[in-house]
Amino acid sequence: MNLVMAGRKRKLLAPERVSSLIQNVNRTKRRVECANDQSVETGRSQYFGDNDLEHRLGEDFFNQSCIPLAKAFLGKVLVRRCADGTELRGRIVETEAYLGGEDKASHSAGGKRTERNMAMFMKPGTIYVYPIYGIYLCMNVSSEGEGAAVLLRSLEPLQGQPTMRQLREARRKEGARQLKDKELCNGPSKLCQALNIPRYFDRRDLATDPEVWLETDPDRSPAEAQDIVSASRIGIESHGEWAMKPWRFYLRGHPCVSVVNKEAERQSPSGKVMNELGSSDVQPNMGQHDVQRT
C-alpha cells in the first residue's frame, strides 16, 4: 500500500529533517498529549449524547469483504477516548481497499506474512498501524479475505478539534499557520496525529477496544451509491494494472477528502454531500504525510 500523491514522487526525508522533527515532538510532548491535556475543551459534541456506546459497531460490521467494507466505512465515526475521558471524533470520508493475494499494491501481496503486517491476517476488525519514515503512522482495519485490509485516508473532524489542532501543531514547524478544521485529518498520517493513534494500537480489536472504536452517526443515513466516488488509489503507479483499480472511495464533494479525482467524478452519477464544514472548494492534499508506503 503506497501513500504518495498521484503523479508525484517524494524524496526520503533528510536525516537532519527527521532529527529536527523528532526534537520538535519531544519539546512539545509534555505540553500536548491526548491522554493528559487539561487545557482544551472536553465538553460533549452536539452530534452525540451520553449513550454513545449504543451506536458502537461490533464484529458483525467488520465481517465483510474488503471493498464493501471500505465503502461501508464512509460516513461512520471513528472515536478515540483519551485517558482523561476526552473523546475525539471524526467522520470517515475517504478509504482505500487493499485485497492482499494478487493485489501487488498490498503489504500482504502474494500472501506474504511478516511481523509488521500480521494484523492484516487476523480477524476482521483488527487494527493495523505501521510507521513510515520512522515518524509518521497510518491506520488500517482488516476485513474478510486473506491479508485484506482497509486504509483510513481522511476524516471530517466532529469533536475535540482544539485537541486535534494541538496534536497536529506539535508535529509542524514553529510559527506555521494555524490549520483549518478541514486540514486536521485530511490524510492518513494526519488523522493518526490528530487522534493520537499510537503504534502500539497495532493488532487491537476495533470492535472491543476501550480506547478506539467505530460508531454509526445517529443523525445520518448511510452513504448511498451516488454519494461515493470510486477512484484509483494513491501513489501506486509502479504496480502496473493494479494502479488502475478503482479501490479508493470517498464522499463526493467533501472538503476533507485528501485528493480529488475529477475524471472519476465525471464517470459517476452525482449525489448529495455528507459534511458539516460548508461548501468550501475541495483542494488536493498538499500535506507532508502523503508519502510512499513500502
HELIX and SHEET records of a PDB file:
HELIX    1   1 PRO A   15  LYS A   29  1                                  15    
HELIX    2   2 ASP A   52  HIS A   55  5                                   4    
HELIX    3   3 GLU A   59  PHE A   62  1                                   4    
HELIX    4   4 CYS A   66  PHE A   73  1                                   8    
HELIX    5   5 MET A  118  PHE A  121  5                                   4    
HELIX    6   6 GLN A  161  GLU A  169  1                                   9    
HELIX    7   7 ASP A  181  GLU A  183  5                                   3    
HELIX    8   8 PRO A  188  ALA A  194  1                                   7    
HELIX    9   9 ARG A  199  PHE A  201  5                                   3    
HELIX   10  10 ALA A  225  ASP A  227  5                                   3    
HELIX   11  11 GLU A  237  MET A  244  5                                   8    
HELIX   12  12 LYS A  262  ARG A  266  1                                   5    
SHEET    1   A 6 ILE A 127  ILE A 132  0                                        
SHEET    2   A 6 TYR A 136  SER A 142 -1                                        
SHEET    3   A 6 ALA A 149  GLN A 159 -1                                        
SHEET    4   A 6 GLU A  87  TYR A  98 -1                                        
SHEET    5   A 6 VAL A  77  ARG A  81 -1                                        
SHEET    6   A 6 VAL A 212  GLU A 215 -1                                        
SHEET    1   B 6 ILE A 127  ILE A 132  0                                        
SHEET    2   B 6 TYR A 136  SER A 142 -1                                        
SHEET    3   B 6 ALA A 149  GLN A 159 -1                                        
SHEET    4   B 6 GLU A  87  TYR A  98 -1                                        
SHEET    5   B 6 ARG A 248  LEU A 251 -1                                        
SHEET    6   B 6 ILE A 228  ALA A 231 -1                                        
END                                                                             
